Each structure stands twice: as structure tokens, then as C-alpha cells.
Amino acid sequence: MDRATLDALVDGAPRGPGVYLMKGRDGEVLYVGKARDIRSRLRSYAGGTDGRFMIPFLVGRLEDVEFIVTATEKEALLLENTLIKEHRPRYNVDFRDDKAYFHIRIDPRDPFPRYQLVRRPRKDGARYFGPFPSSTSARETLSFLHGLFPLRTCRDADFRGRRRPCLEYQIRRCSAPCTGLIETGPYAALVRDSLAFLEGRERVLLADLRRRMEKAAENLLFEEAARLRDRIGAIERVLEKQYVLSMTHRDRDVFGIHGEEGLTQVCLLFVRKGKVTGQLLFPPVRLALEREEILSALLKRYYDGEVRIPPEILLPVDIPDREVVSEWLEERRGRGVTISLPQRGEPRKLVEMAGRNAENALRAARSPGSDPRRALELAAEKLSLKKIPDRIECFDIASLGAEVAVGSKVAFREGRPDRGHYRRYRVRTVEGIDDYGMMYEVLRRRLSGNEEPPNLIVVDGGKGHLRVALSALRDTGVKDVEVVALAKESREHPAGGKESRGDRVFLPGRKDPLDPSRWPPLLYLLQQVRDEAHRFAQAYLHQRKAKNDLTSVLEGIPGIGPTRLKALLSALGSAAAVRAADVPTLQKAGGIGKKTAERIAAFFRKLPGGPAGS
């Protein structure tokens, strides 16, 4: 779109709240945004006053803009969220984590309620507690609850048909209401106690349990008193392990954010009744957006799901639409919601803790030792491999024009470097600058040998390198080895230069490359494999260049012909050894006279970095 067309489009845009869809070629939706004043927002794009890094790329691809006017900014927010889900635009933050998180459900209206693990809470009158960021933490809590408050574990159909207590009763994890071993009143007391515990009212619960224990003892019900005593002790032990961060006993969601190397990680801490009960790590975002915009987008996508909205949300940075987001959350919750940016005290410490967790999560995911098995499983799934690639080899080429060219092979076993199987290659048959030819030679030499082939070959490069690798496999007759190519992708900046799009994986038989940034463990494994191959190739390249340079220097020594030079190199092993040798060593090694040896030593003393004496 030329500037005149863009200016005309901006001038015709409506004044007021609404949503705008910025479209590229063939009607592709590039970006969905909302604004209090659509014309003003578009003018900031066209006039260059919007300083976000992505704006020049977005405007440079713009072909059309569609407007949808709304009555209020809150309606615009809701519509924006819906359209982002529908179109998944390239330049919007896409929270691609569609799974729901576990909650514990209990319905007090049932005569004999039970705990249930569910992923999606409903407005059905039951009580829901959570979310639990992992199934492990949810099941651990459930197991503890059954030991402490032994409600029934069986489904309704089993409950109605059971004639005798099950094993859960024998191990004291169920009170067996199915066979009448507990009446409705005492069972209801267990339900009330469990709700008090899940709601964080431990002090009230403990006081009530102690009162009931003393009363049971007074009535000589010693077995009941002992059960209550054990329950009190179990609750107190759990409370000792919990970290009480606040004396306010508030429910809060606390967000932290950290970015490095083009990735942004957001962490959400759940604080319930003043205690940190868990955390949720959002998928890392790879977009050239401000932190405020990333945080705003994730908030709207997260709270639009079936999750509990607390009365207070703490943020590390302000978001541009805080007031309208707060209004929207209040409507969803049915009660007040405060979004704040704490500057001091305990709330600020919570935000800093969430930020540190985001930083640690991002760095841990990028570290070589982070969950390699998960990365290999993701590789098999997302790269459409036939099996988990327990043995990976990566190849890279390094050259200095047509002068020196080398190749490297690094090996990874079970996701970790296997340095005993690293190899380096001198390119022998390719003349001139021919990266594809060099890669083919190195791969063919590797595959023609007797060494066991890997499950997966990774080549550093794009589609061309992938075709070369497939040719090498075909020509050598090696089967059951899969291959992918990994390359950094960029595109032209509308204002000049290039925009990095990060690493892309090229797969056989697939036209478009795969973006692995959506699965950080897989991305970091591939990057580690590629970077290690690059490092190994560059180290060998510099070694070969230094050797060639020194050999060229030896050839320049006056009075030393090719035969004598060859004898010296053969006797001493390398050009570096010749340079470091003293006069007697040179005489003995080359079968030369003292004057010739002194001339060689003097020649090296005059060179920069030469030996101090001989």
C-alpha cells in the first residue's frame, strides 16, 4: 500500500472505539487491535509515532484495513479477543496453550460428596479449588485430602451398587458411606472440614477439631478422639511446610515477566489466603513487542478461559488498557477486581519473586541439561519422525573462501553431547566456493564409513542443504536415517535491512519451514546441536589456517628448498615445531649444517611472536 492510499484510509477511519483488522496480501489478517479512537491509533502507525519495532514490518505488508465499530472500549476488548482466537494473526501474541488446568471439585449438595479432579469448572453450584498448574500437584493434594478427610472415592454408579467396603476403607482413605459405616451427619462434618482446609481457614478448623477432640475424650469416645488428634497433627505438619508470605490472607494472582535473546517469559504465581500455592509458566513469546503489550495480551487470553479470577492482580509493568481490562474482569467475576503495580512492601516482593521465577524458567529451559528426554519426545512428535532420535548427528561447513574449507560432525546421545564420536573433515574434492558440494562430500564420507548411522541428521542450512543431505543418503544407500535442516530465517525490512524471524526447521516433503519457538525444549536442543557443530567446525578451520599460514612462512626462508623443508616437517611433525626448535634440534632433524640452522632460527626471531632465542 502506497503512502497516499494509507493516508486516505486513515482519514476515512471512524472516530471512536472499535477493532481494526490489518490485512496483507490475499486478505491474510496480519494484526488485530482495539482502540478508544480508531483513527488516532491508525495515524500513529502511518505517521511513525508508534515506536514498536514491529510496526515498519507490519505497515510495509499492509494491503487493507477493516474496521468494526463498537459502543464501548470494553466491547472492543471482547471483540478483539474473539478475532485473535479466530484468525491467529502473525503479529499478535498467540497464547497457544489451549489445555485447561486441574481443579478439585466438590458438591456439598450431594448427600455423600466426593472429590473430583476436573479440567474445566462449570457454574453448576459445586465448589472448585485451583487451578493446579500440573496434574502431579493436583493429585498430591487429592491424595493428602483423602488421607485427612476420608470422603468416598468411587463413582456414583459404583457407590449405589456396592455391598461391602472396598480397599480404600481398609487403608483408612474412605469412610465407606456406601455400606452405611458412617452416617450423614458425621460425613457432612468431614465435608465441612475439608472445605475449611481448602479455603485456607486452617486456624478456625484447628480450633474446631480441638474442641471436638476434647468433647470426645470427655464422653469416653477415645477412638474418635485419637482420630481427631491425628488429623490435627497432620494439618499442623502441612502448615509448617507452607511458606506464609503475607499476613493479609488475600487471594492474588501475581505476574512476573523476563525477556532475553528475543524471547519473553511470563510467570503467574497463585497466592491463596496469603500463601503461594503454585505457579504457571506461559509459553515463551517470540515477538518484537513491548512487555506491556505482551502482558496485556496474555492477561486477556488467560482470564477468558475457565479460570478463577481473584479480587487482586499484581503486575510488574502497567498495561495500556488497564482500566477497561479491570472492568471486563469485574464483569466476569461478578465482584470487584483490582489491577495494581506495587512499588513497595510485600506486594512488591511478590512481583519480584514472580519475575525471578520467569527468569529462572527461561534460562533453565535454554540450558543444555534441561529435560533432554522431553526435547527428544517433542522432536519425534513435531518433526514427524518415525522414532525418538536418541542418536543425533549435526554437520556444518566452515571455509575461508577457496583457500581453506573444513567440515565438522558432532554427535548427541540421549540429548547430550557424545564427544567421543565428534569428527572433523578436510574438504578434498571441491574446488572454489561451493557450500553444497562441500556438505555433500562430508556427508558422503561419513555415511560411507563403518560407523553406526544416527537416527537423525541435522544439517546447518536451509532447503538446499536439506536436498544435499537427502542426496547423500540416497547415493550411499543408507536407510532408516531421517534428516532435517536448521537455519536462521530473516525477511526484508520495509525501511531497509532485515528482520530476524529466528530459527526455522526445514523438513523433507514440506513446503514451509517449521517454527520451533513454540516448543522451547525442542528449539534449545536443536540450537545446542547446531551451535556445537558450528563451534567445532570453526575451531578446526582456524587450526588449518594457522598451519597453512606457517607452512607458507617456512617456504619463504632463504636457502631452504622443498626437499629440506619436507625433511624438517617430517622429522619434527609440524610447522609450529620447526618454528619453536633451537639450532641443535634443527641440525639434527634436517641433517643440515650449523649456519643453515642458525639462518632458520634467525628468520623466526624476526617474525612477530617468534621465539626469544635459540
N, C-alpha and C positions, 0 to 999 in steps of 0.2 A: 504494500500500500504506500503510495507516494505521500509527501507531506501535505499537499493541498487537499487530498482526499481525507486524510486523517483529521486535518483542521476542520473541514466541513462536517465530518462525522461528530467531532467534539461539540461543535456549535449547535448541532441538532439534537444533542443528548438532553434528556429531561433533567430538570432541576428538582431534586427531591430524593427520598430514599428508594432503594431498589437493588437489583442484582444485574451485573453485566457479564456477558459471556464473550470472551475474546477468542476469535476463531482464526485458524490458519487455512492452509490450502485444503481443498476438498471438504471444507466445513468442520475440520477437526477442532474440538474445543481445547484450546491451549491453557486457558486460565478462567476460573470463576471467582468473582469478587463481589463484595457488597459495599455499599457506601451510603452515607447520610445524604450526600449530594452527588449524583452520578456524574453530572457534567464537570463538577470541580475535580473529582477523582481522575477522570479521563484526561483532563487538562494537565494534571501533574505528570501523567505518563508522556503525553505529547510534548510538553514543554521542558522535559528533562529535570524537573524539580524533585522527582522521586529518585532518591539516590541508591535504591537497592540494586545490587549487582546484576540481577536477572533481567531488569527492565529493558535494556537495549536489545537483548536477545528476543524478548517477548514482542516488543514493538517491531523489530526487524522482520518477524514472521507473521505479522498481523495482516489479515485479509478482510476481516469484517468484525463488527461488534454488535451483539444483540442485547437489548435492554428489556428488563422486566421490572416495572414499577410496582412498589408495594406501598401500603398505607403507613407503615411504621418501620423503623430500623430493626425492631425485633422480628417482624415478619420477613425482612430481608435476610436476617441471620438464619432463620429456619429454612428459607428457600435456598440460600447459598449452600447450607449443609446438605440438603437433599440433592442438589445438582452436582456437587462434588462427588457424592457417592455414586451417582448415575454415570457421570462422564469420566471420572478419574483423570482430570487434566494433568498434563506433564508438569506444569509449573505450580501446582497446588501441593501442599503437604498431604500425602496419602497415607493414612494410618491403616496399613494392610493387615492388621491383626484382628481378624474377624471372630476369633474364638471368644466365648464368654467365660467368665471366671467362676469358680465354685463358690456357692453359698450353702450354709446349713439352714434347712427349712424345718420348722416345727409348727404344727397347727393345734393350738390349745383347745379348739372347739371339739376335737376328736375325743371320745371317752378315754381312749388309751393312745395318746400321740406317740410318734416316733421321730427320731432324727432322720433327715434325708439330705443327701448331697445333690444339689441341683445346679445347673449352669445358668438358667435364666429365671430370675424372680418374677413372680406374677402378682397382680393385685387381686389376690384371692382370699384375703383375710388372714392368711398364715403369717408367722413371724419368720423373717430372713436375717441371717447374720453373715457378714462377709463384706467385701469379697476376699477370697483367699487366692493369692497370686499363683499358687501351684497346687496341684492335686495332692502332693505329698503333705503340705502343711494342713490342707483341709482334712485329710484322712487321719493325720496325727491328732488333730483337735477332736475329731469324731471318736477316735479310739479312747482318748482321755475321758471324754464325756460319758461314754458307755461304762467305763470303769468307776466313774464317780457318781453318776446318776443313771442307774441301770434301767433305762427305758427299753421297750421291746425293739428288736432288730428286724423282725420278719415283716414281710409284706402283708397287706390286708387279707389276701386270699389264703395265705399260709396261716395267718392268725385265726381266722374263722374255722379252719379245718383241723387245727392241731389238737391232739388228745392227751399228750404228755409233754413235759418240759423238754426243751432242746439242750444242746451242749452249752449254749450261751448262758443258760441258767446255772448249769453245773459249775462254770468258771466265774460266776457272780457278775456277769456283764448284762444280765437281763433279769427282771423280777418276775417273769412268767405270768403276766396277766391273762395269757391265752388259756391257762388251765385254772384260773381263779386263785393263784397263790398270793395275790396282792389285790386288795380292794380298791375301788375307785378313789376314795379319799386319800389314802397314803400315796397312791400313784400320782394323783394331782399335786401332792406336795412335792414329789420328785420333779414334776414338770416345772412347778413354780421355782424351785431351787435352781434348776438348770437354766431357766430364763434369766434369773437374777445374776447367775455367773456369766452368761453370755453378754448380758447388758452392762457388765462391769460393776455391778453393785455388790462387790465382794464383802465389804465391811458389814452391810446390812445382813447379807447371807450368813456370814460367820457368827454374828451376834444371835441370829435366829437359831442356827444349828446348835450353838452352845446352850441356849435356853431349852431347846427340846431335849438335848442330851441330859441336862440336869434333871429335867422333869421325868425322863425315862428312868433314870437312876433312882429317883425318889420313889417311883412306882415299882421298883424292883425288876424293871424290864432291862436287865443287864445286857442281853444280846443286842437289843435295839440301841442302847446307849453306846455299846462298843462300835457298832456300825457308824453311828453319828460321829464318834470320836475319830475314827479312821478317815471319814470324809473331811472333817475339819483339818486334820493333819495333811491330807493330800492337797487341799486347796491352799493351805499356807505354804507348802513347799513350792507350788506353782507360782504363787505370788512373789516368793523370794527370788525366783529366776527372772521375773519380769522387770524391765527397766522402766521405772516411773519417771517420765520426763517432765511432767507438768503437774502442778497441784490444782489446776483448774478443772480437771476431769472433762475436758472438752473433746468433742469429736471434730477432727480436722483432716483434710487432705492437704498434703504439703508437697509442692513441686520443686524439683531442682533441675538445673539444665547445665550441660557442659558440651563444648564443641572443640574439635581439633581435627586437622587434616581433612577438612571438607565434610566431616560427619558431626551430627549433633545428637546427643543422647539426652533423653528426658527421663527422670526418675520420679515416681509418685510414692510417697510414704503415707501409709494409713495410720492415723493416730486415733485411737478409740478410748474414750474415758481417760485421756491423758497418757496413754501408753502406746508406744509404737508396736503395732501388731503385724506389720508386714510391709512389703514394697512391691511395686510393679514397675518393670523396666519396659518402656515403649521401644518398638523397633527403631534403630538409629535412622535419622533423616539425612539424606544427601541432597540438599538443595541450597542454592546461594540466597538464602533468606535471612532476615534479621531474627534474632532469638525471640523477640516479641511476637512476630508473626507465626513462627513455628509453634510457640506455646499456645497462642490463641487457637490455632487450628486443631491442635491435639486436645485441648480442653473441650472444644465443641464436639469433636468426633467421639471422645471418650464418654462424656456425660449424656450423649444422645443415645447411648445403649442402656441396657437394663442393669444399671449400677446404682448403688446407694449414693445419694448426694448429701454430704454433711452440711451443717449450718455454717462452717467456716472453711475457706480455701485460701492457703498461703502461697504466694508466688514470689519468685526471685526477681522478676522484672515486670514492669507494667505491660499490659496488653492494650492495643489501640481501642478496643471496643469493650472495655471492662464493664461499663455501666449497663450496656444492653445485654451482655452475657450474664451478668448478675440477675437482671430482670428475668431473662429466659430461664435461668436455673431456679429462681424462686417459683416460677410458674410450674416447672416440672416437679419440684419438691413439695409444693403446697404450703411452704413456710419460708421464712427469710433465709437468705444466703448472703454471706459477706465474703467478698474477694479483697484481700489486703496484701500489702507489700511491707512486711515488718522490717523495721530498721534497728531494733534493739531488743534485748531481753530474750526470754525463752522462745518466742515465735521466730526470732531471727536465727537462733541456734538450730531450730528445726529445719529452716530453709537451707542453712549452710550444710547440715547433715545430709539433706536430700541432694544437694549439689555435689558433695563428696562421693556419695553413692553413685551418682550419674558418671562422675569422672572415673571412679574405680571400675565401673561396669564397662565403660568404653575401652579403657586401657587393658582390662583383663581379657576382653574379647579379642583385642588385637595382639595379645601376647602369644608367642609360639606354643606355650604349654597349655592353652585354654581348650579343654574338652576336644581333643583331636578326633575322638570317635564320633561325636556329634557332627563335626565338619565332614568326615568321610561319609556318614549316612546322608547328609544333605547333598554331597557331591553325587552320590548314586541316584538320589531322587531328582534333583533339579537339573542335572546334566544328562538325564535319561540313560544312565549306564546300566549294563546288564548285571553288575555286581558291585559291591562296596570295594573301592580301589585301595586295597591295603598296601599295594606297591605302586608308587608313582615315580616317574622319571620326567625331568624337565630339561629341555635343551635350549641353548642360547648361542648366538654367534657374536663375536666381537672382532672388529677389524680396524686397521688404520689405513683406509684407502686400499690400494692394491699392494701395499708394502708388506703388511703382516695381517694374517687372518687366522683365528683360532675358534674352536667350539668347546662347549662345556656340557657335561651331563651331571646332574645332581639326582640323588635317589632319596626317596622318603618311604619309610616303612611304618605302618600304623600311624601315619600322620606326623612322624618325627624324622629329622634328618638321619640318613644312614650313610655316614661319611666314608665308610669302607667301600662303598660302591660308587663314589664320585669318580668321574673320568674326564680327561681333557684331551683335545684333539688338535693337531696341526692340520690346517686345510692344505691339501696337497695337489688336488686335480683341478681346482677352479682358479682361473686367471682373471684379473681385473676385479671390479666391484660387482659381485653377483650374490646377494644375500640368500636368495632362494637356492642357488646352486650349492653354496656352502652348507646350508641347512640339510639339503638332500644328501651331500657327501657324508656329513657327520651321522645322520640318522641311518644311512645305508650301512656304514661301517659298524655302528652299534648293533643293528639288527642282524647283520651277517655273522656276528660272533657266536660263541657258545654260551654266553651268559644268559641266564633265565630272563625272558622278557617280562616287563611290568604289566600290571592290569591297565594302567592309564599312562599315556604320554601327553605331556603338556609342552607346547612349543610357544616361545615368546614371539608373538606376532599376530597378524590378522588372517583374513581369508586365504591370502596367497600362501602363507606358511602352513595353514591347515591343509591345503591341497598338496603341498610338497610332502608333508608327513604321511598323508594317505597314499601318495605315490610310492614312497619308500616302503611302506608296509606291503603294498601290493607287489612291488618288484622283488622284494626279498621273500615273499610267500609266508610271512609271519601272520598268524591268525589269532583271534581272541584277545587282541590288544586294541583298546579304544583310545581315541586321540581328540584333544581339544586345543584351541589356540586362545591365548590371553593377551590382550592388547589394550593400551590406554587409548580411549577414543576422545576426539575433540571435534568441534564444529566451528565454522567461521563466525566471528563476532561481527554483527552488522556495522559496528563503528570501526572495524579493523581489528586484527589479531585473531586469537582463537579462544574458545570457551572449552575448558576441560569438562568432559562428561564422566570421568572416572574410568575404571576398568570394565571391559566387556569380554564375554566369553563367546567364541565362535564354535559352533557345533556342526558336525557333518550333516548334510541334508536339510539344514535350516537356514533360511534366507537372512533373517535379522539376528543380530547378536543378543545374548542374554545379559541382563544387568544383575550381577551377583550381589550388589549392595543391599538388597532386600533380605539377604541371609548372611549376616556378618561372619559367623564361623566359617562358612564356605569361602567368602571373599578373602578373609585373612589367611586361610590355608593356601589358596591359590596365589595370593600375593607373596607369601613367605617362600613358596616353591619357586616362583618366578624370580624374586629378588635374590635368592640364594644362587640360582643358576647364573644370573647376571653378574653377581659378585665374583663367582668362581671364574667365569669367562674373562672378566676384566683383569683379575689378578694374573691369569696366565698370559693375557695379551701384553701386559706391562713387563712381565718376565721375559717373554720372547723379544719384545722390542729392545729391552736393555741388553740382551745377549747379542742381538743383531747389531746394535749400535757399537758395542765394544769390539765385536769382530771386525766391523768396518774400521774402527780406530787402529786395530792391530795391523790391518792391511796398509795403513799409512806410515808405518815405521820405516824410515830409510834403511835400505840394505837388507831387508827381510823379505825374502821371496815366498811364494806359495808353499814350496816344499818344506822350508824351515818352519813356517807358521803352522803348517799341519802337524809337524812333529811336536812342536811345543803344545799345541792344543791336545794332541793325543796323549802326551806324557802327563800333563797337569790337569786335564779333564775339562777345563773351561777357560773362556777368555778372562773371566774375573780372577781365576787362579794365576794366570800368566801376569796379569796386572799387579797382583799382590806379591809375586815371587821376588826374592832377593837375587843378587848376582850369582852366588854359588848354585842356587837352585836352578836358575835359568841355564847355566853352563851344563849342569848335569842332565837336565831334562831334554835340552835341544841338541846336545852334542856340539855346542858352539864354543868359541874362544871367549876369553875374558872381555876383550874390547867390545865384541858384539853384544855380550850380555850387559855390559855397562851402558852401551848405547840404548838398549831396550829399556833398562831401568831409568835412565836419564829422560827418555822420551815420556815415560809415565809420570815422572816427578813434575814435569812442566804442565801436565793436564790439570784442570780444576778437580780437586778431590783426590789427587794422586797420592801415593804413599809418601810418608815423610822422609824416608831414606831407604837405602838398600844395602 
